[in-house]
């Protein structure tokens, strides 16, 4: 399993950590990811994984991001990918309730974790 740094490097994405009002952004045209420095390292990691999924899978769909249905779908996909990476990183060992609470997810997400 590649590390986050390896994943970013293999796709030519530069990471900048700085003071932001939001958790993070990805600028497709610059291949630049910016993450808020005022978050814990674990939260920064989650944001990087979430934004990386957008970078690799949604860059051709930026125009659809303003549509609430597509926006929700893309956010759910990015969250699912981030959670799956973190579970794999932990050798598949996790507690359903802890994951749901950690990421502030409803019970409907349980099916994504199995």
Helices and strands as residue ranges (DSSP letters): H 4-10, E 14-18, E 24-27, G 28-30, E 32-36, H 41-57, G 59-66, H 68-89, H 96-102, G 107-113
